[in-house]
Amino acid sequence: MIQVSPHLPLTALARDGQTYQGELIAISEVSARVEWYKKDLSLKPTDIQSILIGSDSNPSIVFKIESSMDGLLSFDKDSQPEIRDFLHGLRKSQHLDICANHDVEHSSRRNGFEDVELPVLALPETAWADIDTSVSFLGRIFSAPILITGMTGGVAQGTIINERLAEAATAHNIPMGVGSQRMALENEAHADIFRVKRKYPKLFLIGNIGIGQLRSKDYLDFCQRAVDMISADALAIHVNVLQELIQIEGDRDFRGIIDKIGHVTTKINLPVIVKEVGVGLDVSTAKRLAEVGVSCFDVGGSGGTSWALIEGLRSIDPIIRRRGEVFRNWGIPTAKAVRDLRQALPKSSIIATGGVRDGLTVLKALHLGANMAGIGLPLMRAAIEGADQSSKLLGAIIEEIKIAKMCSGL
Ligand SMILES: Cc1cc2nc3c(=O)[nH]c(=O)nc-3n(C[C@H](O)[C@H](O)[C@H](O)COP(=O)(O)O)c2cc1C
């Protein structure tokens, strides 16, 4: 069960015509936990037929209830497709809320870069104006070796967040990924959240789907629709097995996924990036992916945002919360993942994501063999904070890259 914060007001209708008011405090894929308002307690809510979440004047969704016992109401989501959309949106806004307001990073905060030393050049005979941060990546020239890694901004805030990030990426001429497009592929009404190229047509935009979507028999069509929806320049497929295993409702069967990724690379006429999201891509997985045609990897190593922890924090179930803490620091540190992958796959493109927070770390990542560094959480927080905050942060990071380049001679 996931905790709903802040709790959502609801009205329940019983079979005898009686109505009750309460709050949705937690919800899973099959049941909702409700706290009834005190004034209704003299009437014991029984035999609930439906609940309306939201207010009467602004209803967001009606759930048909199969059975109710005290505050626990069961429903069948498969017979009510709109519930899936509601739960999906809720999950995304919880992710955003947790990322904005909690410490969600690996607690040991070791992404491996703390042990990487760059050469020091005490007296570089160079001019600041001649320090060049530009880089060639996936067929385009960008002004700096960084990208905004794909992050979902949810339904309510998604449009404004994506717009702010797109503006920042365009201003600095760097690529940007969008977050998972699943909700828009399942419900076209959400597609505009991702269509930032309408306003920023020059942006190099990376589409995003998860391995969960590859389980569907229409997965090739799904990928093509994701690309077409946003006129993407590349497609990222995120691999998030640990996150799925922490979630009660997450996927548990990943058989045949690597071959399917291979089919996507041959079918989609664009670069395909396989990205981990905080656990790190290991060499054997990356080699298998390279065999089926993948040539760009985002290592998504440990030491940055911890999705195990975030999923734990979404739950009121103590077992799930414990799971999140136990696996908070699981994974291959980003620096190690980059070093190992570069050694194993010398010709592949490698993105170093996972705990990259400044320009010095970006240069360390490049020194270890990455082509680009990806930055997530701090740019998302900056976009939430204000209109030009993500652009300012990117500007600061690019200046740091220049300082690091000048002082190291790299
Ligand atoms: C709020 C938020 C939402 C995210 N949503 C997605 C997503 O939808 N798809 C995806 O591939 N990665 C997603 N990520 C993961 C990031 O792309 C990135 O891999 C991860 O946050 C590690 O980078 P960081 O340590 O710089 O945050 C999300 C990250 C954040 C912080």
PDBQT file of the ligand as one rigid body, heavy atoms in Angstrom, charges set to zero:
ROOT
HETATM    1  C1  LIG A 501      12.041  12.775  -9.908  1.00  0.00    +0.000 C 
HETATM    2  C2  LIG A 501      12.748  11.762 -10.750  1.00  0.00    +0.000 A 
HETATM    3  C3  LIG A 501      12.021  11.067 -11.711  1.00  0.00    +0.000 A 
HETATM    4  C4  LIG A 501      12.669  10.118 -12.524  1.00  0.00    +0.000 A 
HETATM    5  N1  LIG A 501      11.943   9.475 -13.492  1.00  0.00    +0.000 NA
HETATM    6  C5  LIG A 501      12.587   8.653 -14.369  1.00  0.00    +0.000 A 
HETATM    7  C6  LIG A 501      11.889   8.085 -15.478  1.00  0.00    +0.000 A 
HETATM    8  O1  LIG A 501      10.685   8.281 -15.642  1.00  0.00    +0.000 OA
HETATM    9  N2  LIG A 501      12.591   7.307 -16.344  1.00  0.00    +0.000 N 
HETATM   10  C7  LIG A 501      13.926   7.067 -16.184  1.00  0.00    +0.000 A 
HETATM   11  O2  LIG A 501      14.531   6.404 -17.019  1.00  0.00    +0.000 OA
HETATM   12  N3  LIG A 501      14.606   7.561 -15.122  1.00  0.00    +0.000 NA
HETATM   13  C8  LIG A 501      13.974   8.355 -14.241  1.00  0.00    +0.000 A 
HETATM   14  N4  LIG A 501      14.664   8.911 -13.192  1.00  0.00    +0.000 N 
HETATM   15  C9  LIG A 501      16.076   8.488 -12.950  1.00  0.00    +0.000 C 
HETATM   16  C10 LIG A 501      17.093   9.479 -13.499  1.00  0.00    +0.000 C 
HETATM   17  O3  LIG A 501      17.054   9.518 -14.911  1.00  0.00    +0.000 OA
HETATM   18  C11 LIG A 501      18.524   9.088 -13.062  1.00  0.00    +0.000 C 
HETATM   19  O4  LIG A 501      18.888   7.882 -13.651  1.00  0.00    +0.000 OA
HETATM   20  C12 LIG A 501      18.674   8.946 -11.555  1.00  0.00    +0.000 C 
HETATM   21  O5  LIG A 501      17.946   9.950 -10.889  1.00  0.00    +0.000 OA
HETATM   22  C13 LIG A 501      20.138   8.999 -11.118  1.00  0.00    +0.000 C 
HETATM   23  O6  LIG A 501      20.702  10.249 -11.371  1.00  0.00    +0.000 OA
HETATM   24  P1  LIG A 501      20.928  11.356 -10.204  1.00  0.00    +0.000 P 
HETATM   25  O7  LIG A 501      21.695  10.695  -9.115  1.00  0.00    +0.000 OA
HETATM   26  O8  LIG A 501      21.654  12.473 -10.864  1.00  0.00    +0.000 OA
HETATM   27  O9  LIG A 501      19.556  11.772  -9.771  1.00  0.00    +0.000 OA
HETATM   28  C14 LIG A 501      14.055   9.855 -12.373  1.00  0.00    +0.000 A 
HETATM   29  C15 LIG A 501      14.772  10.564 -11.393  1.00  0.00    +0.000 A 
HETATM   30  C16 LIG A 501      14.138  11.511 -10.596  1.00  0.00    +0.000 A 
HETATM   31  C17 LIG A 501      14.953  12.234  -9.563  1.00  0.00    +0.000 C 
ENDROOT
TORSDOF 0
